[in-house]
């Protein structure tokens, strides 16, 4: 089922904006991805930024210029000239992405390209709630502060944010339930307020029908999803602590949720 969805996702809007007045997927577009290990690519050989560079309408032939000195590590260029940059760092929170708590924002601020349409896909929340011990409301404010700081330097950023997938903790079922209750609350806040915090578009990995839209957070539910051979969306080797996605999971997120959100942006 996931394979069929990915193919359908590649066919929609091939080579053209999603709607009149939408952004063009050509050499005028600079696409920057910032975030945590989900952006960095832990768990999947094909990470989200690389898959974005391989996904229509960016590329018809799926040809990529690989990492090279001329481009820099973690940067790809599609056959249509779209530059895609991976700034994901494992363990980053919204605050670290914003240059706080020993983090740095120099990478994302330096990724802006004058004269281009600059799109920033910033995906965080899970580490802020888990590692940063932030409340859902604080995490939303951290996201707002991050966006405001980017726009203070470059007002033209078009910003895309995403909801958070379920996360399993090894400590206890009670801890997993408590964390996911906070994730659910953050997601609800983000859906309602993403525009008011400065984002232009939202991709919702917990939308109705999503493979990540769990009905409960029992350990058995996580393990069943990870063992589902029809999708294989979760990274292997994380029994009891499912957090990351496989290459298939990253492709599912890109094709079903992230790329349509980017396509929805106006020029």
C-alpha positions as CSV (number, residue, x, y, z in Angstrom):
1,X,0.0,0.0,0.0
2,X,2.8,2.4,0.9
3,X,4.6,1.7,-2.4
4,X,1.4,2.5,-4.4
5,X,0.9,5.8,-2.5
6,X,4.5,6.8,-3.1
7,X,4.0,6.3,-6.9
8,X,0.8,8.3,-6.8
9,X,2.6,11.1,-4.9
10,X,5.3,11.4,-7.6
11,X,2.7,11.7,-10.4
12,X,0.8,14.6,-8.9
13,X,1.8,18.0,-10.3
14,X,4.9,16.7,-12.2
15,X,7.0,19.6,-13.3
16,X,4.5,22.3,-12.5
17,X,3.3,24.3,-9.5
18,X,0.5,22.7,-7.5
19,X,-1.7,25.7,-8.3
20,X,-1.6,29.0,-10.3
21,X,0.8,31.3,-8.5
22,X,2.6,28.5,-6.8
23,X,6.4,28.2,-6.5
24,X,8.3,26.9,-9.4
25,X,10.5,23.8,-8.9
26,X,13.5,24.9,-10.9
27,X,16.8,26.8,-10.4
28,X,14.9,29.7,-8.7
29,X,14.1,27.5,-5.7
30,X,16.4,27.0,-2.7
31,X,14.9,24.4,-0.3
32,X,16.5,24.1,3.1
33,X,15.6,21.4,5.7
34,X,16.4,22.0,9.4
35,X,15.6,19.8,12.4
36,X,16.5,16.8,14.4
37,X,17.5,13.2,13.5
38,X,14.4,12.8,11.4
39,X,15.9,15.4,9.0
40,X,19.4,14.2,9.5
41,X,18.4,10.7,8.4
42,X,18.9,8.4,11.3
43,X,17.3,5.0,10.5
44,X,17.0,5.4,6.8
45,X,19.7,5.4,4.1
46,X,17.4,7.8,2.1
47,X,16.8,10.9,4.3
48,X,14.0,13.4,3.9
49,X,16.0,16.2,2.2
50,X,17.6,13.7,-0.3
51,X,14.1,12.3,-1.0
52,X,12.7,15.7,-1.5
53,X,15.3,16.3,-4.2
54,X,14.2,13.1,-5.9
55,X,10.5,13.7,-5.7
56,X,8.3,15.2,-8.4
57,X,7.8,18.0,-9.2
58,X,11.4,18.7,-8.4
59,X,12.7,15.9,-10.6
60,X,11.3,13.9,-13.4
61,X,14.2,11.6,-13.9
62,X,15.2,11.3,-10.2
63,X,18.7,12.4,-11.2
64,X,20.7,14.1,-8.5
65,X,24.1,15.8,-8.3
66,X,25.7,13.9,-5.4
67,X,27.5,15.5,-2.5
68,X,30.5,17.2,-3.8
69,X,33.0,19.9,-2.7
70,X,31.3,22.3,-5.1
71,X,28.0,21.9,-3.3
72,X,29.0,21.0,0.2
73,X,28.1,18.0,2.5
74,X,24.4,17.2,2.7
75,X,23.5,19.3,-0.3
76,X,21.9,18.0,-3.5
77,X,20.8,19.5,-6.7
78,X,18.0,18.0,-8.8
79,X,18.0,17.8,-12.6
80,X,15.8,20.9,-12.6
81,X,18.4,22.9,-10.7
82,X,16.6,22.9,-7.3
83,X,19.1,23.1,-4.5
84,X,18.2,21.0,-1.4
85,X,20.2,21.4,1.8
86,X,20.1,19.0,4.8
87,X,20.8,20.8,8.1
88,X,19.4,18.1,10.4
89,X,21.4,17.4,13.6
90,X,20.5,14.5,15.9
91,X,19.3,15.7,19.2
92,X,18.4,19.2,18.1
93,X,15.5,20.9,19.8
94,X,13.7,24.0,18.6
95,X,15.9,26.0,21.0
96,X,19.1,24.5,19.8
97,X,18.1,25.1,16.2
98,X,17.6,28.8,17.3
99,X,21.1,29.1,18.7
100,X,20.3,28.4,22.4
101,X,21.4,25.7,24.8
102,X,24.8,25.3,23.1
103,X,23.1,25.0,19.7
104,X,23.7,27.1,16.6
105,X,21.5,28.9,14.0
106,X,24.5,29.9,11.8
107,X,23.9,27.0,9.5
108,X,20.3,27.8,8.7
109,X,20.9,31.6,8.5
110,X,23.8,30.9,6.2
111,X,21.7,28.7,3.9
112,X,19.7,31.7,2.6
113,X,20.4,32.5,-1.1
114,X,19.8,36.0,-2.3
115,X,17.7,36.2,-5.5
116,X,16.1,32.7,-4.9
117,X,12.7,31.6,-3.5
118,X,13.9,30.4,-0.2
119,X,11.8,27.6,1.5
120,X,12.6,26.4,5.0
121,X,11.1,23.0,6.0
122,X,11.7,23.0,9.8
123,X,10.7,19.8,11.6
124,X,11.0,19.5,15.4
125,X,9.0,19.0,18.5
126,X,9.8,15.5,19.6
127,X,13.1,16.3,21.1
128,X,11.9,19.5,22.7
129,X,9.2,17.5,24.5
130,X,11.5,14.6,25.4
131,X,15.1,15.7,25.8
132,X,14.3,19.3,26.5
133,X,11.5,18.6,28.9
134,X,9.5,21.4,27.4
135,X,5.7,21.5,27.8
136,X,3.6,21.5,24.6
137,X,2.9,25.2,25.0
138,X,6.6,26.0,25.5
139,X,7.5,23.9,22.5
140,X,5.0,25.8,20.4
141,X,6.5,29.1,21.6
142,X,10.0,27.8,20.9
143,X,8.9,27.1,17.3
144,X,7.5,30.6,17.1
145,X,10.7,32.1,18.4
146,X,12.8,30.1,15.9
147,X,10.7,31.3,12.9
148,X,10.7,34.9,14.1
149,X,14.5,34.8,14.5
150,X,14.9,33.5,10.9
151,X,12.6,36.1,9.5
152,X,14.3,38.9,11.5
153,X,17.4,38.2,9.4
154,X,15.7,37.2,6.1
155,X,12.0,38.3,6.0
156,X,11.4,36.3,2.8
157,X,11.6,32.8,4.2
158,X,8.7,30.6,3.3
159,X,8.4,28.3,6.3
160,X,6.9,24.8,6.4
161,X,6.5,22.9,9.8
162,X,5.2,19.4,10.6
163,X,3.4,17.6,13.4
164,X,5.2,15.0,15.5
165,X,4.9,11.2,15.0
166,X,4.4,8.9,18.0
167,X,7.5,8.0,20.1
168,X,8.2,5.0,22.3
169,X,10.2,5.1,25.5
170,X,12.0,2.2,27.1
171,X,11.4,3.3,30.7
172,X,7.8,2.2,31.1
173,X,4.4,2.1,29.4
174,X,3.3,5.0,31.7
175,X,6.2,7.2,30.4
176,X,5.4,6.4,26.8
177,X,1.7,7.3,27.4
178,X,2.7,10.5,29.1
179,X,5.1,11.6,26.4
180,X,2.6,10.9,23.6
181,X,-0.1,12.7,25.5
182,X,2.2,15.8,25.3
183,X,2.9,15.1,21.6
184,X,-0.8,14.9,20.9
185,X,-1.4,18.3,22.7
186,X,1.5,19.9,20.8
187,X,0.1,18.6,17.5
188,X,-3.3,20.0,18.4
189,X,-1.8,23.4,19.2
190,X,0.4,23.4,16.0
191,X,-2.5,22.5,13.7
192,X,-4.6,25.4,15.2
193,X,-1.8,28.0,15.4
194,X,0.9,27.2,12.8
195,X,0.0,30.4,10.8
196,X,-0.1,32.6,13.9
197,X,3.4,31.4,14.9
198,X,4.7,32.5,11.5
199,X,4.6,29.3,9.4
200,X,3.2,29.4,5.8
201,X,2.2,25.7,5.6
202,X,1.8,22.6,7.7
203,X,2.3,18.9,6.9
204,X,0.4,16.6,9.2
205,X,1.9,13.1,9.6
206,X,-0.9,12.3,12.0
207,X,-3.7,13.1,9.6
208,X,-6.6,10.7,9.4
209,X,-5.5,7.6,7.6
210,X,-1.8,8.1,8.2
211,X,0.3,5.1,9.1
212,X,1.6,7.2,12.0
213,X,-1.9,8.1,13.4
214,X,-1.9,5.5,16.2
215,X,-5.1,4.9,18.1
216,X,-3.1,4.1,21.3
217,X,0.5,4.0,22.4
218,X,0.8,0.5,23.8
219,X,4.1,-1.2,23.3
220,X,2.3,-3.8,21.2
221,X,1.0,-1.1,18.9
222,X,4.5,0.2,18.2
223,X,5.9,-3.3,17.7
224,X,3.1,-4.3,15.4
225,X,3.6,-1.2,13.2
226,X,7.4,-1.8,13.1
227,X,6.8,-5.4,12.1
228,X,4.3,-4.6,9.3
229,X,6.0,-6.0,6.2
230,X,3.6,-4.2,3.9
231,X,5.0,-0.8,4.9
232,X,8.2,-1.2,6.9
233,X,8.0,2.5,7.8
234,X,10.0,2.3,11.1
235,X,13.7,1.9,11.4
236,X,15.0,-1.5,12.3
237,X,16.9,-2.3,15.5
238,X,14.8,0.0,17.8
239,X,12.6,-2.6,19.5
240,X,11.1,-1.0,22.6
241,X,12.3,2.5,21.7
242,X,10.8,3.2,18.3
243,X,11.6,6.8,17.3
244,X,13.1,6.9,13.8
245,X,11.9,6.0,10.3
246,X,13.3,3.7,7.6
247,X,13.9,4.9,4.0
248,X,10.4,3.7,3.3
249,X,9.1,5.8,6.2
250,X,10.9,8.9,5.0
251,X,9.6,8.4,1.5
252,X,6.1,8.0,2.8
253,X,6.4,11.3,4.7
254,X,7.8,13.1,1.8
255,X,5.4,11.9,-0.8
256,X,2.2,11.9,1.3
257,X,2.7,15.0,3.5
258,X,5.9,17.1,3.1
259,X,6.0,17.6,-0.7
260,X,2.2,18.5,-1.0
261,X,2.7,21.1,1.8
262,X,5.6,22.6,-0.2
263,X,3.6,22.6,-3.4
264,X,0.8,24.5,-1.6
265,X,3.1,27.6,-1.1
266,X,2.5,30.7,-3.1
267,X,5.3,32.3,-5.0
